[in-house]
Amino acid sequence: MPVAVPPAQRTGSPQPPVAKTDTATGTQLQLIPAPAGGAVDAADEAVDLLLDSGRAPGEILVLTTGDSHPWAVHELSFGEASYWAQHDAADDVFYADASAERATGRPVVVVAVNGGTDETAARALPDAMARAGTLLIVCGDPQRINTALGANA
């Protein structure tokens, strides 16, 4: 007799997020498949789900490997000092370029692999893993992400 799948597990998504735990750090890694042009949107959706599930905004860091997130562009228009003061206050979700060394770790790091070179992605992903306390969510092309992760394995 077949076992019915609970409604929560019935998804129309042909590629569900892949999750695995990095046993060395204990940080969970989730992959959300998205084209480079949709990686920022996928990251925004991930942030919305995190917030809806009760995650505090100040616990989330969003990084981009290509063009800056629109929020980061907007906030930087007020100057670097104001932008980084928001980071340091850690009151809200913070958006930064993946290469921004000043962006310190948070419990959850979301990376949008939305462009940049393969070398940029290869550097950004291990750096993001080091910044993530408990959860790293990577949004982008799975083949490109796996290649970048494999380059550092």
C-alpha positions as CSV (number, residue, x, y, z in Angstrom):
1,M,0.0,0.0,0.0
2,P,1.6,3.4,-1.0
3,V,2.3,5.9,1.7
4,A,0.7,9.3,1.1
5,V,3.0,12.2,1.2
6,P,2.0,14.9,3.7
7,P,0.7,18.1,2.0
8,A,3.7,20.1,3.3
9,Q,6.0,17.8,1.4
10,R,4.1,18.0,-1.8
11,T,5.8,20.7,-3.8
12,G,5.5,21.6,-7.4
13,S,9.2,22.5,-7.5
14,P,11.2,20.2,-9.8
15,Q,14.4,21.1,-7.9
16,P,13.8,21.4,-4.1
17,P,16.4,23.2,-2.1
18,V,19.3,21.0,-1.3
19,A,20.4,21.0,2.3
20,K,23.5,19.5,3.9
21,T,25.5,20.2,7.0
22,D,29.2,21.0,7.0
23,T,30.3,18.8,9.8
24,A,33.5,20.8,10.4
25,T,31.6,23.9,11.3
26,G,28.1,22.6,12.0
27,T,26.7,25.2,9.6
28,Q,23.8,24.0,7.4
29,L,24.1,24.8,3.7
30,Q,21.0,25.2,1.6
31,L,21.1,25.7,-2.2
32,I,18.2,27.4,-3.9
33,P,18.4,26.9,-7.7
34,A,18.0,30.2,-9.6
35,P,19.4,31.7,-12.8
36,A,22.0,34.5,-12.2
37,G,19.4,37.1,-13.2
38,G,17.0,35.7,-10.6
39,A,19.4,35.0,-7.7
40,V,18.7,38.3,-5.9
41,D,14.9,37.7,-6.1
42,A,15.5,34.2,-4.7
43,A,17.6,35.6,-1.9
44,D,14.9,38.2,-1.1
45,E,12.3,35.3,-1.0
46,A,14.6,33.4,1.3
47,V,15.0,36.4,3.6
48,D,11.2,36.8,3.7
49,L,10.7,33.2,4.7
50,L,13.4,33.5,7.4
51,L,11.7,36.6,8.8
52,D,8.2,35.0,8.6
53,S,9.6,32.0,10.5
54,G,10.7,34.2,13.4
55,R,14.3,34.9,12.5
56,A,15.4,38.3,13.8
57,P,16.3,40.8,11.0
58,G,19.7,41.6,12.6
59,E,20.7,37.9,12.3
60,I,20.7,38.0,8.5
61,L,23.5,39.1,6.1
62,V,22.8,39.0,2.4
63,L,25.8,39.0,0.0
64,T,25.9,39.4,-3.8
65,T,28.7,38.3,-6.1
66,G,27.6,40.5,-9.1
67,D,25.7,43.7,-9.1
68,S,24.9,45.1,-5.6
69,H,21.6,44.5,-4.1
70,P,19.2,47.4,-4.7
71,W,18.9,48.0,-1.0
72,A,22.7,48.3,-0.7
73,V,22.8,50.8,-3.6
74,H,20.1,52.9,-2.0
75,E,21.8,52.9,1.5
76,L,25.2,53.7,0.0
77,S,23.7,56.7,-1.7
78,F,23.7,58.3,1.8
79,G,27.4,57.7,2.3
80,E,29.7,54.9,3.5
81,A,29.6,56.0,7.1
82,S,25.8,55.7,7.4
83,Y,25.8,52.4,5.5
84,W,28.4,50.8,7.7
85,A,26.8,52.2,10.9
86,Q,23.7,50.2,10.0
87,H,25.9,47.1,9.7
88,D,27.5,47.7,13.0
89,A,24.1,48.3,14.7
90,A,23.0,44.9,13.5
91,D,19.3,45.9,13.9
92,D,18.2,44.9,10.5
93,V,19.0,42.6,7.5
94,F,22.2,43.9,6.0
95,Y,23.1,43.7,2.3
96,A,26.7,43.9,1.0
97,D,29.0,42.9,-1.8
98,A,30.5,39.4,-1.2
99,S,34.0,40.9,-1.3
100,A,33.2,43.5,1.5
101,E,35.6,42.3,4.2
102,R,34.1,44.7,6.7
103,A,30.8,42.7,6.6
104,T,31.1,40.5,9.7
105,G,29.4,37.2,10.3
106,R,25.8,36.7,11.4
107,P,23.9,33.5,12.3
108,V,22.4,33.4,8.8
109,V,24.2,34.4,5.6
110,V,22.3,34.4,2.2
111,V,24.5,34.6,-0.9
112,A,23.0,35.6,-4.3
113,V,25.4,34.3,-7.0
114,N,24.1,36.9,-9.4
115,G,27.2,37.4,-11.6
116,G,30.8,38.2,-11.1
117,T,33.6,35.8,-12.3
118,D,33.9,32.2,-11.4
119,E,36.9,33.2,-9.2
120,T,34.6,35.7,-7.4
121,A,32.1,32.9,-6.6
122,A,34.9,30.5,-5.7
123,R,36.2,33.1,-3.1
124,A,32.7,34.3,-1.9
125,L,31.3,30.9,-1.0
126,P,33.9,29.7,1.5
127,D,34.1,33.3,2.9
128,A,30.3,33.2,3.4
129,M,30.5,29.8,5.1
130,A,33.0,31.2,7.5
131,R,30.7,34.2,8.2
132,A,27.6,32.0,8.7
133,G,26.9,31.0,12.3
134,T,24.3,28.3,11.7
135,L,22.9,28.6,8.2
136,L,24.3,29.5,4.7
137,I,21.7,29.8,1.9
138,V,23.2,30.1,-1.6
139,C,20.9,31.2,-4.4
140,G,22.1,30.7,-8.0
141,D,22.9,28.3,-10.8
142,P,23.6,24.9,-9.1
143,Q,26.2,23.9,-11.6
144,R,28.1,27.2,-11.1
145,I,27.8,26.9,-7.3
146,N,29.0,23.3,-7.3
147,T,31.9,24.2,-9.5
148,A,32.8,27.1,-7.1
149,L,32.5,24.8,-4.1
150,G,34.5,22.1,-5.8
151,A,37.3,24.6,-6.5
152,N,37.8,24.9,-2.8
153,A,37.3,21.3,-1.8
